[in-house]
Amino acid sequence: MSFNQDKWIETAARTGLTAKGVVYSLVGILTFMAAFEMGSGDDKGGKSQALNWIEEQPFGQVLLGFVAVGLLCYSVWRLVEAFLDTEDKGNDAKGLAVRSRYVFSGLVYGASTYYAAKLLFGSTSGDGGGDTRETVAQKLLEQPFGQWLVGIVAVGVMAVGVYQIYYSVSDKHRKKIQESKLDNRVKETLLASGKVGYIARGIVWLLIGYLFLQAALQSDSSEAGGSDSAFSFLEQQWGSWVLAVVALGLLCYGIFMFVRARYQPVNTR
């Protein structure tokens, strides 16, 4: 059987986007339930909590295996976009910045794949794997000029959040799909879900960046955190209703990932 580069890249992209949609939809649903104490109280959080929930369901190991493969596909696809430049971003400063963002995304979802694999093979207790971002902050603080390094990370993370919101309000998310193939009756609703979803995701990134900034200013790694810490901070500062709105936004983001999986043109060369 001959190797078909176009086919496997497209398959990896669509499988990965579907898995990402599953994870973000669960993050949104579980966090919404936790906001009004409809869940266990421990379900509020990020991707690792969603993976824990999948693993605990009937046939959870099978479902988790599919999601893990999907996340691996997404990670590989993003790295392919970066190193093979399938999106034709070029080698100028702007192009390299975009391709670096693809690398970052690939590594982030590679970490999620690793956590899912650990859950699948029983090598983690399912407690969320510890707060990876807190560990990163601690390692950076131990270095010379550690507070400055954590501060740089904080600014970078917050910049990602700002870009996500800009991506939404500028309607750039619409370029990800072939609108002509969408049913006119639901097209605007699906596109609106993407707009809301990217804004919600941007808010979460901004909060994570803010927590890193606090860790830098106070030289205390315990101030840093991931999505779970961001959600807790959001609820403490602005209440359960605001948290619920952001959770619904993340569910919208998950739905838009399904739309992308079906209708996004995937460049392979």
Phi and psi restraints in degrees (value plus and minus 20) as a CYANA .aco file:
   2 SER   PHI     -97.2   -57.2
   2 SER   PSI     132.4   172.4
   3 PHE   PHI    -101.1   -61.1
   3 PHE   PSI     103.8   143.8
   4 ASN   PHI    -131.6   -91.6
   4 ASN   PSI      78.3   118.3
   5 GLN   PHI     -81.8   -41.8
   5 GLN   PSI     -64.9   -24.9
   6 ASP   PHI     -78.0   -38.0
   6 ASP   PSI     -64.5   -24.5
   7 LYS   PHI     -87.0   -47.0
   7 LYS   PSI     -64.3   -24.3
   8 TRP   PHI     -93.3   -53.3
   8 TRP   PSI     -51.5   -11.5
   9 ILE   PHI     -86.8   -46.8
   9 ILE   PSI     -64.2   -24.2
  10 GLU   PHI     -84.5   -44.5
  10 GLU   PSI     -61.1   -21.1
  11 THR   PHI     -83.4   -43.4
  11 THR   PSI     -62.8   -22.8
  12 ALA   PHI     -82.0   -42.0
  12 ALA   PSI     -62.2   -22.2
  13 ALA   PHI     -82.9   -42.9
  13 ALA   PSI     -69.2   -29.2
  14 ARG   PHI     -90.9   -50.9
  14 ARG   PSI     -57.5   -17.5
  15 THR   PHI     -85.5   -45.5
  15 THR   PSI     -62.5   -22.5
  16 GLY   PHI     -85.1   -45.1
  16 GLY   PSI     -63.2   -23.2
  17 LEU   PHI     -84.3   -44.3
  17 LEU   PSI     -56.3   -16.3
  18 THR   PHI     -84.6   -44.6
  18 THR   PSI     -65.3   -25.3
  19 ALA   PHI     -83.3   -43.3
  19 ALA   PSI     -59.6   -19.6
  20 LYS   PHI     -83.0   -43.0
  20 LYS   PSI     -58.8   -18.8
  21 GLY   PHI     -82.3   -42.3
  21 GLY   PSI     -61.7   -21.7
  22 VAL   PHI     -80.2   -40.2
  22 VAL   PSI     -68.4   -28.4
  23 VAL   PHI     -84.3   -44.3
  23 VAL   PSI     -67.7   -27.7
  24 TYR   PHI     -89.5   -49.5
  24 TYR   PSI     -53.2   -13.2
  25 SER   PHI     -82.9   -42.9
  25 SER   PSI     -62.6   -22.6
  26 LEU   PHI     -87.0   -47.0
  26 LEU   PSI     -60.3   -20.3
  27 VAL   PHI     -78.0   -38.0
  27 VAL   PSI     -65.3   -25.3
  28 GLY   PHI     -83.5   -43.5
  28 GLY   PSI     -67.3   -27.3
  29 ILE   PHI     -84.8   -44.8
  29 ILE   PSI     -68.3   -28.3
  30 LEU   PHI     -84.3   -44.3
  30 LEU   PSI     -59.3   -19.3
  31 THR   PHI     -89.8   -49.8
  31 THR   PSI     -58.3   -18.3
  32 PHE   PHI     -80.9   -40.9
  32 PHE   PSI     -64.4   -24.4
  33 MET   PHI     -84.2   -44.2
  33 MET   PSI     -61.4   -21.4
  34 ALA   PHI     -86.6   -46.6
  34 ALA   PSI     -51.6   -11.6
  35 ALA   PHI     -80.8   -40.8
  35 ALA   PSI     -52.1   -12.1
  36 PHE   PHI    -132.7   -92.7
  36 PHE   PSI       0.7    40.7
  37 GLU   PHI      35.7    75.7
  37 GLU   PSI      18.6    58.6
  38 MET   PHI    -113.2   -73.2
  38 MET   PSI     -30.0    10.0
  39 GLY   PHI    -126.3   -86.3
  39 GLY   PSI    -175.9  -135.9
  40 SER   PHI     -98.8   -58.8
  40 SER   PSI     -33.2     6.8
  41 GLY   PHI      73.8   113.8
  41 GLY   PSI     -35.5     4.5
  42 ASP   PHI    -129.2   -89.2
  42 ASP   PSI     -16.9    23.1
  43 ASP   PHI    -107.4   -67.4
  43 ASP   PSI     -28.8    11.2
  44 LYS   PHI     -93.0   -53.0
  44 LYS   PSI     101.9   141.9
  45 GLY   PHI     146.0   186.0
  45 GLY   PSI    -177.4  -137.4
  46 GLY   PHI    -124.2   -84.2
  46 GLY   PSI    -169.1  -129.1
  47 LYS   PHI     -82.6   -42.6
  47 LYS   PSI     -57.8   -17.8
  48 SER   PHI     -84.1   -44.1
  48 SER   PSI     -57.6   -17.6
  49 GLN   PHI     -86.3   -46.3
  49 GLN   PSI     -57.6   -17.6
  50 ALA   PHI     -83.7   -43.7
  50 ALA   PSI     -60.5   -20.5
  51 LEU   PHI     -86.2   -46.2
  51 LEU   PSI     -58.6   -18.6
  52 ASN   PHI     -78.7   -38.7
  52 ASN   PSI     -64.2   -24.2
  53 TRP   PHI     -82.5   -42.5
  53 TRP   PSI     -63.2   -23.2
  54 ILE   PHI     -79.4   -39.4
  54 ILE   PSI     -64.1   -24.1
  55 GLU   PHI     -84.5   -44.5
  55 GLU   PSI     -46.5    -6.5
  56 GLU   PHI    -105.0   -65.0
  56 GLU   PSI     -28.8    11.2
  57 GLN   PHI    -102.2   -62.2
  57 GLN   PSI     142.7   182.7
  58 PRO   PHI     -75.9   -35.9
  58 PRO   PSI     115.7   155.7
  59 PHE   PHI      39.2    79.2
  59 PHE   PSI       6.8    46.8
  60 GLY   PHI     -80.0   -40.0
  60 GLY   PSI     -56.2   -16.2
  61 GLN   PHI     -84.4   -44.4
  61 GLN   PSI     -59.8   -19.8
  62 VAL   PHI     -86.0   -46.0
  62 VAL   PSI     -67.9   -27.9
  63 LEU   PHI     -81.7   -41.7
  63 LEU   PSI     -62.8   -22.8
  64 LEU   PHI     -83.9   -43.9
  64 LEU   PSI     -56.4   -16.4
  65 GLY   PHI     -81.9   -41.9
  65 GLY   PSI     -63.5   -23.5
  66 PHE   PHI     -83.0   -43.0
  66 PHE   PSI     -63.7   -23.7
  67 VAL   PHI     -85.2   -45.2
  67 VAL   PSI     -61.2   -21.2
  68 ALA   PHI     -80.2   -40.2
  68 ALA   PSI     -64.0   -24.0
  69 VAL   PHI     -82.3   -42.3
  69 VAL   PSI     -61.5   -21.5
  70 GLY   PHI     -82.7   -42.7
  70 GLY   PSI     -63.8   -23.8
  71 LEU   PHI     -85.0   -45.0
  71 LEU   PSI     -56.8   -16.8
  72 LEU   PHI     -83.4   -43.4
  72 LEU   PSI     -62.7   -22.7
  73 CYS   PHI     -79.8   -39.8
  73 CYS   PSI     -62.5   -22.5
  74 TYR   PHI     -83.8   -43.8
  74 TYR   PSI     -64.0   -24.0
  75 SER   PHI     -80.4   -40.4
  75 SER   PSI     -66.3   -26.3
  76 VAL   PHI     -83.3   -43.3
  76 VAL   PSI     -62.9   -22.9
  77 TRP   PHI     -80.8   -40.8
  77 TRP   PSI     -62.5   -22.5
  78 ARG   PHI     -84.8   -44.8
  78 ARG   PSI     -57.5   -17.5
  79 LEU   PHI     -89.6   -49.6
  79 LEU   PSI     -56.0   -16.0
  80 VAL   PHI     -82.7   -42.7
  80 VAL   PSI     -64.1   -24.1
  81 GLU   PHI     -77.2   -37.2
  81 GLU   PSI     -59.3   -19.3
  82 ALA   PHI     -91.8   -51.8
  82 ALA   PSI     -69.8   -29.8
  83 PHE   PHI    -108.8   -68.8
  83 PHE   PSI     -49.8    -9.8
  84 LEU   PHI    -114.3   -74.3
  84 LEU   PSI     -27.5    12.5
  85 ASP   PHI      32.1    72.1
  85 ASP   PSI      29.5    69.5
  86 THR   PHI     -87.3   -47.3
  86 THR   PSI     -38.7     1.3
  87 GLU   PHI    -111.4   -71.4
  87 GLU   PSI     -17.1    22.9
  88 ASP   PHI      35.7    75.7
  88 ASP   PSI      30.1    70.1
  89 LYS   PHI    -103.1   -63.1
  89 LYS   PSI     -40.3    -0.3
  90 GLY   PHI      65.8   105.8
  90 GLY   PSI    -195.8  -155.8
  91 ASN   PHI    -134.3   -94.3
  91 ASN   PSI      -6.5    33.5
  92 ASP   PHI     -99.7   -59.7
  92 ASP   PSI     159.4   199.4
  93 ALA   PHI     -79.2   -39.2
  93 ALA   PSI     -64.6   -24.6
  94 LYS   PHI     -85.5   -45.5
  94 LYS   PSI     -63.8   -23.8
  95 GLY   PHI     -83.0   -43.0
  95 GLY   PSI     -63.7   -23.7
  96 LEU   PHI     -85.6   -45.6
  96 LEU   PSI     -53.1   -13.1
  97 ALA   PHI     -84.9   -44.9
  97 ALA   PSI     -63.2   -23.2
  98 VAL   PHI     -85.3   -45.3
  98 VAL   PSI     -63.1   -23.1
  99 ARG   PHI     -87.0   -47.0
  99 ARG   PSI     -52.1   -12.1
 100 SER   PHI     -84.9   -44.9
 100 SER   PSI     -56.0   -16.0
 101 ARG   PHI     -84.6   -44.6
 101 ARG   PSI     -56.2   -16.2
 102 TYR   PHI     -83.8   -43.8
 102 TYR   PSI     -61.0   -21.0
 103 VAL   PHI     -81.7   -41.7
 103 VAL   PSI     -66.0   -26.0
 104 PHE   PHI     -78.6   -38.6
 104 PHE   PSI     -65.7   -25.7
 105 SER   PHI     -81.8   -41.8
 105 SER   PSI     -62.7   -22.7
 106 GLY   PHI     -81.4   -41.4
 106 GLY   PSI     -60.1   -20.1
 107 LEU   PHI     -90.0   -50.0
 107 LEU   PSI     -59.6   -19.6
 108 VAL   PHI     -80.6   -40.6
 108 VAL   PSI     -66.4   -26.4
 109 TYR   PHI     -98.3   -58.3
 109 TYR   PSI     -40.4    -0.4
 110 GLY   PHI     -85.1   -45.1
 110 GLY   PSI     -59.2   -19.2
 111 ALA   PHI     -84.6   -44.6
 111 ALA   PSI     -59.1   -19.1
 112 SER   PHI     -86.1   -46.1
 112 SER   PSI     -57.6   -17.6
 113 THR   PHI     -81.9   -41.9
 113 THR   PSI     -63.2   -23.2
 114 TYR   PHI     -81.6   -41.6
 114 TYR   PSI     -62.9   -22.9
 115 TYR   PHI     -85.2   -45.2
 115 TYR   PSI     -61.8   -21.8
 116 ALA   PHI     -81.9   -41.9
 116 ALA   PSI     -59.6   -19.6
 117 ALA   PHI     -85.4   -45.4
 117 ALA   PSI     -59.6   -19.6
 118 LYS   PHI     -82.2   -42.2
 118 LYS   PSI     -63.0   -23.0
 119 LEU   PHI     -81.6   -41.6
 119 LEU   PSI     -63.6   -23.6
 120 LEU   PHI     -81.4   -41.4
 120 LEU   PSI     -59.1   -19.1
 121 PHE   PHI    -119.6   -79.6
 121 PHE   PSI      -7.3    32.7
 122 GLY   PHI      51.0    91.0
 122 GLY   PSI       3.4    43.4
 123 SER   PHI    -118.2   -78.2
 123 SER   PSI      -8.0    32.0
 124 THR   PHI    -160.0  -120.0
 124 THR   PSI     133.9   173.9
 125 SER   PHI     -99.5   -59.5
 125 SER   PSI     -26.6    13.4
 126 GLY   PHI      61.2   101.2
 126 GLY   PSI       1.1    41.1
 127 ASP   PHI    -113.4   -73.4
 127 ASP   PSI      -5.0    35.0
 128 GLY   PHI      77.2   117.2
 128 GLY   PSI     -21.2    18.8
 129 GLY   PHI      51.5    91.5
 129 GLY   PSI      -2.0    38.0
 130 GLY   PHI      56.9    96.9
 130 GLY   PSI     147.1   187.1
 131 ASP   PHI    -109.8   -69.8
 131 ASP   PSI      79.2   119.2
 132 THR   PHI     -79.4   -39.4
 132 THR   PSI     -60.2   -20.2
 133 ARG   PHI     -86.6   -46.6
 133 ARG   PSI     -55.8   -15.8
 134 GLU   PHI     -83.8   -43.8
 134 GLU   PSI     -59.3   -19.3
 135 THR   PHI     -84.1   -44.1
 135 THR   PSI     -63.0   -23.0
 136 VAL   PHI     -80.4   -40.4
 136 VAL   PSI     -65.5   -25.5
 137 ALA   PHI     -80.5   -40.5
 137 ALA   PSI     -61.4   -21.4
 138 GLN   PHI     -84.1   -44.1
 138 GLN   PSI     -63.0   -23.0
 139 LYS   PHI     -82.3   -42.3
 139 LYS   PSI     -61.2   -21.2
 140 LEU   PHI     -87.9   -47.9
 140 LEU   PSI     -59.8   -19.8
 141 LEU   PHI     -85.1   -45.1
 141 LEU   PSI     -43.9    -3.9
 142 GLU   PHI     -97.3   -57.3
 142 GLU   PSI     -32.7     7.3
 143 GLN   PHI    -106.8   -66.8
 143 GLN   PSI     142.2   182.2
 144 PRO   PHI     -78.0   -38.0
 144 PRO   PSI     118.8   158.8
 145 PHE   PHI      37.1    77.1
 145 PHE   PSI      15.3    55.3
 146 GLY   PHI     -78.1   -38.1
 146 GLY   PSI     -60.8   -20.8
 147 GLN   PHI     -82.7   -42.7
 147 GLN   PSI     -58.5   -18.5
 148 TRP   PHI     -85.2   -45.2
 148 TRP   PSI     -59.2   -19.2
 149 LEU   PHI     -84.1   -44.1
 149 LEU   PSI     -64.2   -24.2
 150 VAL   PHI     -85.1   -45.1
 150 VAL   PSI     -57.6   -17.6
 151 GLY   PHI     -82.6   -42.6
 151 GLY   PSI     -59.1   -19.1
 152 ILE   PHI     -84.2   -44.2
 152 ILE   PSI     -62.5   -22.5
 153 VAL   PHI     -80.4   -40.4
 153 VAL   PSI     -62.6   -22.6
 154 ALA   PHI     -79.3   -39.3
 154 ALA   PSI     -66.3   -26.3
 155 VAL   PHI     -83.1   -43.1
 155 VAL   PSI     -61.6   -21.6
 156 GLY   PHI     -82.2   -42.2
 156 GLY   PSI     -63.5   -23.5
 157 VAL   PHI     -86.0   -46.0
 157 VAL   PSI     -61.7   -21.7
 158 MET   PHI     -85.9   -45.9
 158 MET   PSI     -54.2   -14.2
 159 ALA   PHI     -83.3   -43.3
 159 ALA   PSI     -58.1   -18.1
 160 VAL   PHI     -81.0   -41.0
 160 VAL   PSI     -63.1   -23.1
 161 GLY   PHI     -81.0   -41.0
 161 GLY   PSI     -64.9   -24.9
 162 VAL   PHI     -81.5   -41.5
 162 VAL   PSI     -61.7   -21.7
 163 TYR   PHI     -85.1   -45.1
 163 TYR   PSI     -58.6   -18.6
 164 GLN   PHI     -80.6   -40.6
 164 GLN   PSI     -62.2   -22.2
 165 ILE   PHI     -87.8   -47.8
 165 ILE   PSI     -62.8   -22.8
 166 TYR   PHI     -80.3   -40.3
 166 TYR   PSI     -61.4   -21.4
 167 TYR   PHI     -77.6   -37.6
 167 TYR   PSI     -56.1   -16.1
 168 SER   PHI     -95.2   -55.2
 168 SER   PSI     -75.2   -35.2
 169 VAL   PHI     -88.2   -48.2
 169 VAL   PSI     -42.7    -2.7
 170 SER   PHI    -108.5   -68.5
 170 SER   PSI     -18.2    21.8
 171 ASP   PHI      42.5    82.5
 171 ASP   PSI       2.6    42.6
 172 LYS   PHI     -85.9   -45.9
 172 LYS   PSI     -44.6    -4.6
 173 HIS   PHI     -83.7   -43.7
 173 HIS   PSI     -42.3    -2.3
 174 ARG   PHI     -88.0   -48.0
 174 ARG   PSI     -44.6    -4.6
 175 LYS   PHI     -91.5   -51.5
 175 LYS   PSI     -33.2     6.8
 176 LYS   PHI     -97.3   -57.3
 176 LYS   PSI     -34.3     5.7
 177 ILE   PHI    -149.7  -109.7
 177 ILE   PSI     139.6   179.6
 178 GLN   PHI    -110.1   -70.1
 178 GLN   PSI      75.9   115.9
 179 GLU   PHI     -81.9   -41.9
 179 GLU   PSI     -49.5    -9.5
 180 SER   PHI     -83.1   -43.1
 180 SER   PSI     -40.9    -0.9
 181 LYS   PHI    -110.5   -70.5
 181 LYS   PSI     -26.5    13.5
 182 LEU   PHI    -103.0   -63.0
 182 LEU   PSI     124.1   164.1
 183 ASP   PHI     -83.4   -43.4
 183 ASP   PSI     106.7   146.7
 184 ASN   PHI     -78.5   -38.5
 184 ASN   PSI     -46.9    -6.9
 185 ARG   PHI     -90.7   -50.7
 185 ARG   PSI     -45.6    -5.6
 186 VAL   PHI    -139.6   -99.6
 186 VAL   PSI     -23.0    17.0
 187 LYS   PHI     -77.3   -37.3
 187 LYS   PSI     -71.3   -31.3
 188 GLU   PHI     -85.1   -45.1
 188 GLU   PSI     -55.1   -15.1
 189 THR   PHI     -84.4   -44.4
 189 THR   PSI     -64.5   -24.5
 190 LEU   PHI     -86.5   -46.5
 190 LEU   PSI     -60.0   -20.0
 191 LEU   PHI     -87.1   -47.1
 191 LEU   PSI     -57.2   -17.2
 192 ALA   PHI     -84.8   -44.8
 192 ALA   PSI     -54.8   -14.8
 193 SER   PHI     -83.1   -43.1
 193 SER   PSI     -56.8   -16.8
 194 GLY   PHI     -86.2   -46.2
 194 GLY   PSI     -63.1   -23.1
 195 LYS   PHI     -79.9   -39.9
 195 LYS   PSI     -69.5   -29.5
 196 VAL   PHI     -83.6   -43.6
 196 VAL   PSI     -60.6   -20.6
 197 GLY   PHI     -82.9   -42.9
 197 GLY   PSI     -64.6   -24.6
 198 TYR   PHI     -86.8   -46.8
 198 TYR   PSI     -54.9   -14.9
 199 ILE   PHI     -84.5   -44.5
 199 ILE   PSI     -65.6   -25.6
 200 ALA   PHI     -81.2   -41.2
 200 ALA   PSI     -62.5   -22.5
 201 ARG   PHI     -85.6   -45.6
 201 ARG   PSI     -57.2   -17.2
 202 GLY   PHI     -82.7   -42.7
 202 GLY   PSI     -60.2   -20.2
 203 ILE   PHI     -81.4   -41.4
 203 ILE   PSI     -63.0   -23.0
 204 VAL   PHI     -82.7   -42.7
 204 VAL   PSI     -64.1   -24.1
 205 TRP   PHI     -81.7   -41.7
 205 TRP   PSI     -60.5   -20.5
 206 LEU   PHI     -82.1   -42.1
 206 LEU   PSI     -60.8   -20.8
 207 LEU   PHI     -87.5   -47.5
 207 LEU   PSI     -60.5   -20.5
 208 ILE   PHI     -82.5   -42.5
 208 ILE   PSI     -61.9   -21.9
 209 GLY   PHI     -82.1   -42.1
 209 GLY   PSI     -61.3   -21.3
 210 TYR   PHI     -81.3   -41.3
 210 TYR   PSI     -61.2   -21.2
 211 LEU   PHI     -84.8   -44.8
 211 LEU   PSI     -58.3   -18.3
 212 PHE   PHI     -84.0   -44.0
 212 PHE   PSI     -58.4   -18.4
 213 LEU   PHI     -83.5   -43.5
 213 LEU   PSI     -60.1   -20.1
 214 GLN   PHI     -83.9   -43.9
 214 GLN   PSI     -58.4   -18.4
 215 ALA   PHI     -83.1   -43.1
 215 ALA   PSI     -57.8   -17.8
 216 ALA   PHI     -88.8   -48.8
 216 ALA   PSI     -67.0   -27.0
 217 LEU   PHI     -85.8   -45.8
 217 LEU   PSI     -54.9   -14.9
 218 GLN   PHI    -118.3   -78.3
 218 GLN   PSI     -22.2    17.8
 219 SER   PHI      31.2    71.2
 219 SER   PSI      26.0    66.0
 220 ASP   PHI    -157.2  -117.2
 220 ASP   PSI      87.7   127.7
 221 SER   PHI     -85.1   -45.1
 221 SER   PSI     -42.1    -2.1
 222 SER   PHI     -87.5   -47.5
 222 SER   PSI     -36.0     4.0
 223 GLU   PHI     -94.8   -54.8
 223 GLU   PSI     -43.5    -3.5
 224 ALA   PHI     -96.8   -56.8
 224 ALA   PSI     140.9   180.9
 225 GLY   PHI    -196.3  -156.3
 225 GLY   PSI     153.7   193.7
 226 GLY   PHI    -122.1   -82.1
 226 GLY   PSI    -168.5  -128.5
 227 SER   PHI     -81.8   -41.8
 227 SER   PSI     -60.3   -20.3
 228 ASP   PHI     -80.8   -40.8
 228 ASP   PSI     -63.4   -23.4
 229 SER   PHI     -85.1   -45.1
 229 SER   PSI     -58.8   -18.8
 230 ALA   PHI     -83.4   -43.4
 230 ALA   PSI     -62.3   -22.3
 231 PHE   PHI     -85.1   -45.1
 231 PHE   PSI     -62.0   -22.0
 232 SER   PHI     -83.3   -43.3
 232 SER   PSI     -63.0   -23.0
 233 PHE   PHI     -81.9   -41.9
 233 PHE   PSI     -63.3   -23.3
 234 LEU   PHI     -81.6   -41.6
 234 LEU   PSI     -63.4   -23.4
 235 GLU   PHI     -87.7   -47.7
 235 GLU   PSI     -61.1   -21.1
 236 GLN   PHI     -85.7   -45.7
 236 GLN   PSI     -57.8   -17.8
 237 GLN   PHI    -103.7   -63.7
 237 GLN   PSI     -57.7   -17.7
 238 TRP   PHI    -146.0  -106.0
 238 TRP   PSI     -23.3    16.7
 239 GLY   PHI      77.1   117.1
 239 GLY   PSI     149.8   189.8
 240 SER   PHI     -87.5   -47.5
 240 SER   PSI     -52.5   -12.5
 241 TRP   PHI     -86.3   -46.3
 241 TRP   PSI     -60.6   -20.6
 242 VAL   PHI     -85.8   -45.8
 242 VAL   PSI     -61.9   -21.9
 243 LEU   PHI     -80.2   -40.2
 243 LEU   PSI     -61.3   -21.3
 244 ALA   PHI     -83.5   -43.5
 244 ALA   PSI     -59.1   -19.1
 245 VAL   PHI     -83.7   -43.7
 245 VAL   PSI     -64.6   -24.6
 246 VAL   PHI     -84.1   -44.1
 246 VAL   PSI     -59.2   -19.2
 247 ALA   PHI     -80.9   -40.9
 247 ALA   PSI     -63.1   -23.1
 248 LEU   PHI     -84.3   -44.3
 248 LEU   PSI     -54.9   -14.9
 249 GLY   PHI     -82.0   -42.0
 249 GLY   PSI     -59.9   -19.9
 250 LEU   PHI     -88.6   -48.6
 250 LEU   PSI     -53.7   -13.7
 251 LEU   PHI     -83.4   -43.4
 251 LEU   PSI     -61.0   -21.0
 252 CYS   PHI     -80.7   -40.7
 252 CYS   PSI     -59.2   -19.2
 253 TYR   PHI     -82.6   -42.6
 253 TYR   PSI     -62.8   -22.8
 254 GLY   PHI     -80.6   -40.6
 254 GLY   PSI     -62.1   -22.1
 255 ILE   PHI     -81.9   -41.9
 255 ILE   PSI     -60.7   -20.7
 256 PHE   PHI     -87.6   -47.6
 256 PHE   PSI     -48.4    -8.4
 257 MET   PHI     -84.5   -44.5
 257 MET   PSI     -55.3   -15.3
 258 PHE   PHI     -85.3   -45.3
 258 PHE   PSI     -59.4   -19.4
 259 VAL   PHI     -83.0   -43.0
 259 VAL   PSI     -64.3   -24.3
 260 ARG   PHI     -82.5   -42.5
 260 ARG   PSI     -60.6   -20.6
 261 ALA   PHI     -79.1   -39.1
 261 ALA   PSI     -52.8   -12.8
 262 ARG   PHI    -108.7   -68.7
 262 ARG   PSI     -57.5   -17.5
 263 TYR   PHI    -138.8   -98.8
 263 TYR   PSI     -18.9    21.1
 264 GLN   PHI    -100.2   -60.2
 264 GLN   PSI     108.9   148.9
 265 PRO   PHI     -90.4   -50.4
 265 PRO   PSI     110.4   150.4
 266 VAL   PHI    -128.2   -88.2
 266 VAL   PSI      94.7   134.7
 267 ASN   PHI     -99.9   -59.9
 267 ASN   PSI     117.0   157.0
 268 THR   PHI    -143.2  -103.2
 268 THR   PSI     -22.5    17.5
